[in-house]
Amino acid sequence: MRRIPLMLAPGLLACFLGACTTLVPDPPEPAPSTQANTQPLPLPGDCPQAGAVEPVKGIAAGTDAQIAADLLAAVARWTNAGTAMVTNEPAWIGPGVPGHCLADLAEALGRINAPVLIAGNADETLASFRSGIVQENLANLKTAQAQGRATDAKRELALIQQSSQSESGTFLNLVVRRFESGSVQPAGMETWFVIVGPPESQNFVFHLERKASPHGSFSW
């Protein structure tokens, strides 16, 4: 396993000493949003400059299940970010948009979303996670542009295999169902190993590893 911030070690120890397993219900499916985000999108000059993206929302303090649900909801918003904009805003519609603009948009959305979820002193696992979500967002932007409607890709919490909370933060070992846009059947199962920082006004992720889990469970 990769290096984990020392400040979070007590939380990990608490998890393995007092782990729990929790079944959770499926969350309601969110509707796509077209509300404007007040943060600017720094795009190259030859890309459309107008548009609306969903407001960024982080992880609130709460129970283990609430924190897990907030995390997955925030990741879903990130992966679908901008897809309503590129299908609804006239400046983004049509063959006149340069081919590089969707990739630039995905990177810009990553710069907006990542600081809301990821701690400034997070470990190296978060760089890989951020890159992966930016690529998922880019794929969804391309899908939205091709099909003419916003995407609704998401991940749902299937099971909390282990969890614990302490003053150092929250440890979560999750089984997650991944859904592609427009699908009612899971495209795959993943196991997430997450450490969320100490709760203040908002939680931030310090460590996150995710692996494909064909059988819905994984031994870390």
C-alpha positions, 0 to 999 in steps of 0.5 A: 500500500502507498504511503499514508499521512502519519496524522491519519494512522490512528484512524487506520488503527481504530478501523482494524480494531473495531471494523464494522459492516453496513448495508446501505440503500440505493440513493435517489438518482440526481437530476442534471443541473444547469445552474451557473457556477460563479467560478470562472472557467479558464479556457483558451481564447479559441474555445467558447467562453460562455456556459453554465456548470453545476455548483461544486459541493464537497463532503459534509461531516456526518456518519460513515455512510453519509460521508461515503454517500457525499463522496460518491455524489461529489465524484458523480457531479465531477464526472458529469460536470459541463455535460449540460453546458456543451449540449445546451449552450449555443456557443458549444454546439456545432462543428465550429468548436475546436477539437481541443476544447473539450479536453481543456474544459475537462482540465478546467473543471478538474481545477475547480472540483479537485480542491473541494474534495482533495486535501492540499497535503494529500498523498500521492494516491490522489494524483492518480484519482484526480487524473482518472476522474478528469478522463472520465469527465472528458469521456462524458463530455464527448458522449454528451456532445455526440448524443445531444444531452447531458450524461448521468454516469454515477457510482452507488454505495453497495456496502461499507466493508469496514469503517471507523471515525476518530479525531484523525479522520474517517476510514472507509473500505467501500464496495461501489457499483459503477453505472455508465450514463443512461444505464440501469445495469452496473458496468462494474464493481469497485472497492474503494479504500478512503481516508477522509480528513478530520471533520471541520466545516468540510471534510477533505480526502487525504488518501484514496485507492480504488480497484476493480472488484469483479466479485463485489469485494476485495481484501486489502 
